[in-house]
Amino acid sequence: MGKVININSKQEGHVKIMHKSGWEKGYKTRGKWNGFYESMGLLPTTKVSYYVKGNFNMGLETGYWEKIYIFHDRSKSIEVHSGKYSKGERTGQWKICEHGKSAQHFLYEEGKIQDSDFVND
């Protein structure tokens, strides 16, 4: 049996998708996210809401991204993760900020943490 395709699903241009636990919007080319992208929702099997924005290049994260995580357990602060992607992998310095704490800096290379440094911003 062949692959089932939703013929009502838009695969080109500006796309908005509503899910049971959130939404996505951005631009698609040949069915892949391509260009500015935003998403908000509830992470699966967690009690964490998220908001992300950044750019895709034919389905791979690229350039500067910002990811905000809101924990439903109010004893944990909101986290803001910001940094760059290259070909879908974290690269360079990423910064994680939480209210009332020093920012954490992580150095990534090919998607893997190479070093971490805790700096007051």
TALINJO-V217796 format. One line per field, one symbol per residue. ss: DSSP state (2 for helix, 1 for strand, 0 for the rest). psi: psi as a letter, one per 20 degrees, with the letter a starting at -180 (. if undefined). burial: 1 if it has 24 or more other C-alpha atoms within 12 Angstrom, else 0. A space follows every 10 residues. Layout:
# TALINJO-V217796
ss->???
psi->???
burial->???
This chain:
# TALINJO-V217796
ss->0000000000 0011111110 0111111110 0111111111 1100000111 1111111001 1111111111 1000000011 1111110011 1111111100 0011111110 0111111110 0
psi->qrpppoiipp iqbppppprh jarqqbqqpk jqpoaqqqqq appqkrlpqq pqqaqqolip pqapqppppo phoiipqqpo pqaqqpkjqp qbpqpppqpj qqqppppqpl jqphqqpopp .
burial->0000000000 0000101000 0001111100 0011111111 1100000111 1111111010 1111111111 0000000111 1111110011 1111111000 0001111000 0000000000 0
